Amino acid sequence: MKTLLLTLCFVLMTPKLEVAKDPIIGTWKMTKLVWEYEDGTIKDRALGKHTFHKTFTYYGDGTLVFREYLYNEDTDRFDLPGNEITKGTWVKREGQEYQREMKRYYGDKISSTYPNSPKVFVFSEDQNSMEIITDFEKDGIVFEGDNKPVKEVAYFVRLR
C-alpha cells in the first residue's frame, strides 16, 4: 500500500514532458502566390478561381497530402477532383529548409512528380502562417527572355 501511495504521489508531482512538435505539422491553406523577377518587381500569380483552394496537410510521421479543390459550377462549391490526389513525404533539413517529395496519382497510377529540392519555409511567430520560398535557379527551372522570374513565394494560413 505504501509503494502504491508513493508511486501515485511521484506520478502526480512529476511535470509533464513537452514533446517538441514541428511547426509544419498541420493543415495549411494557400492564400497567395507571387513571383519575384530579376529587376525586383513582384507579380501576383493568381491563376484563377481555384487557386486559393489548395491545402497541404503535413503529418507527424513525415507524410503529406496535397489537395486542390476545383470549382463546380453545378453545385456552386469547391470539390476534390474524382480520382486525383497528390501524396508525398517531407523531411526537416538545416535551418528553415524542408524537403518534400510529391507524386500526383490518378487512381493508383502515378501521373506526375514534383521537384524535390529543399525549400525554405518561414513561419510567423505564432506559427499560424507560413511562406514557402522556391528559388527557380536552385530548382533547375529555366525561363527565357528578359526580366526572368527568380523566386516564387507561396503564402499559407494554418487551418488546424
C-alpha positions as CSV (number, residue, x, y, z in Angstrom):
1,M,0.0,0.0,0.0
2,K,2.9,2.4,0.9
3,T,4.5,1.7,-2.5
4,L,1.3,2.4,-4.4
5,L,0.9,5.7,-2.5
6,L,4.5,6.7,-3.1
7,T,4.2,5.9,-6.8
8,L,0.9,7.8,-7.1
9,C,2.5,10.9,-5.3
10,F,5.5,10.7,-7.7
11,V,3.4,10.5,-10.8
12,L,1.2,13.4,-9.7
13,M,4.2,15.6,-8.8
14,T,6.2,14.9,-11.9
15,P,5.9,17.7,-14.5
16,K,4.5,16.8,-17.9
17,L,7.2,16.3,-20.6
18,E,6.6,18.5,-23.6
19,V,7.3,16.8,-26.9
20,A,8.5,19.4,-29.4
21,K,6.2,19.5,-32.4
22,D,7.5,20.6,-35.7
23,P,5.7,23.8,-36.8
24,I,5.0,22.4,-40.3
25,I,2.6,19.7,-38.9
26,G,-1.0,20.6,-39.6
27,T,-3.2,21.6,-42.5
28,W,-2.3,24.7,-44.4
29,K,-4.4,26.7,-47.0
30,M,-2.7,28.7,-49.7
31,T,-3.8,32.4,-49.7
32,K,-1.4,34.0,-52.2
33,L,1.2,33.1,-54.8
34,V,3.8,35.6,-56.1
35,W,6.8,35.6,-58.4
36,E,9.8,37.9,-57.9
37,Y,11.7,38.9,-61.1
38,E,15.3,39.9,-61.8
39,D,14.5,43.6,-61.7
40,G,12.9,43.3,-58.2
41,T,9.3,43.5,-59.4
42,I,6.8,41.2,-57.7
43,K,3.7,39.9,-59.5
44,D,0.7,38.1,-58.1
45,R,0.3,34.7,-59.8
46,A,-3.3,34.1,-59.0
47,L,-4.2,31.5,-61.7
48,G,-8.0,31.5,-61.4
49,K,-10.8,31.0,-59.0
50,H,-9.5,27.6,-57.7
51,T,-6.0,28.9,-56.8
52,F,-6.9,29.8,-53.3
53,H,-8.5,26.4,-52.6
54,K,-5.3,24.4,-52.2
55,T,-4.3,22.7,-49.0
56,F,-1.3,20.8,-47.7
57,T,-1.6,18.5,-44.7
58,Y,1.7,17.6,-43.2
59,Y,1.6,14.7,-40.7
60,G,4.0,14.0,-37.8
61,D,5.1,10.7,-39.5
62,G,6.7,12.6,-42.4
63,T,3.9,12.1,-44.9
64,L,1.9,14.8,-46.6
65,V,-1.2,15.1,-48.7
66,F,-1.9,18.0,-51.2
67,R,-5.5,18.7,-52.1
68,E,-6.6,21.0,-54.9
69,Y,-10.3,21.9,-54.7
70,L,-11.9,22.7,-58.1
71,Y,-14.9,24.9,-58.5
72,N,-18.0,23.0,-59.5
73,E,-20.5,25.3,-61.3
74,D,-23.3,22.8,-60.9
75,T,-23.1,22.9,-57.1
76,D,-21.5,26.3,-56.7
77,R,-18.9,24.9,-54.3
78,F,-15.4,23.6,-54.4
79,D,-14.9,19.8,-54.6
80,L,-12.0,17.5,-54.7
81,P,-11.4,16.1,-58.2
82,G,-12.6,12.4,-58.6
83,N,-9.6,10.0,-58.5
84,E,-6.7,12.5,-58.4
85,I,-4.6,13.1,-55.3
86,T,-1.1,14.2,-54.5
87,K,0.8,12.4,-51.7
88,G,4.3,12.6,-50.6
89,T,6.9,12.8,-47.8
90,W,8.6,15.7,-46.0
91,V,11.9,15.9,-44.1
92,K,13.3,18.8,-42.0
93,R,16.7,20.0,-43.2
94,E,19.1,22.6,-41.9
95,G,17.6,25.9,-40.5
96,Q,14.3,26.7,-42.2
97,E,14.7,24.2,-45.0
98,Y,12.4,21.3,-45.6
99,Q,12.5,18.9,-48.5
100,R,9.3,17.5,-50.0
101,E,8.9,14.6,-52.4
102,M,5.4,14.6,-54.0
103,K,3.7,12.4,-56.6
104,R,0.3,13.0,-58.2
105,Y,-1.8,9.9,-58.5
106,Y,-4.8,9.2,-60.7
107,G,-6.4,6.2,-59.1
108,D,-3.5,4.0,-58.2
109,K,-1.2,5.2,-61.0
110,I,1.4,8.0,-60.7
111,S,0.5,10.7,-63.2
112,S,3.3,13.2,-62.4
113,T,6.0,14.1,-59.9
114,Y,7.2,17.4,-58.5
115,P,10.8,18.8,-58.0
116,N,12.0,17.6,-54.6
117,S,14.8,20.2,-53.9
118,P,14.8,21.8,-50.5
119,K,12.5,24.8,-49.9
120,V,12.7,27.5,-47.3
121,F,9.7,27.6,-45.0
122,V,9.3,30.8,-43.0
123,F,6.8,30.6,-40.1
124,S,5.2,33.5,-38.3
125,E,5.9,34.0,-34.6
126,D,2.6,32.4,-33.6
127,Q,3.2,29.6,-36.2
128,N,-0.2,30.2,-37.8
129,S,1.0,31.4,-41.1
130,M,4.0,30.5,-43.3
131,E,5.7,31.2,-46.6
132,I,7.3,28.6,-48.9
133,I,10.1,30.1,-50.9
134,T,11.2,28.5,-54.2
135,D,14.5,29.5,-55.8
136,F,14.0,28.7,-59.5
137,E,17.7,28.6,-60.3
138,K,18.4,26.2,-57.4
139,D,15.5,24.0,-58.6
140,G,16.8,24.0,-62.2
141,I,13.8,25.8,-63.6
142,V,14.9,27.8,-66.6
143,F,13.0,30.8,-68.1
144,E,13.8,32.6,-71.3
145,G,13.6,36.2,-72.2
146,D,14.3,39.5,-70.4
147,N,13.5,40.0,-66.7
148,K,13.1,36.4,-65.8
149,P,11.4,35.2,-62.6
150,V,13.9,34.2,-59.9
151,K,11.8,33.2,-57.0
152,E,8.3,32.1,-56.1
153,V,6.7,32.7,-52.7
154,A,3.6,30.8,-51.7
155,Y,1.7,32.2,-48.6
156,F,-0.4,29.9,-46.3
157,V,-2.5,30.1,-43.2
158,R,-3.0,27.2,-40.7
159,L,-6.4,25.7,-40.8
160,R,-5.7,23.2,-37.9
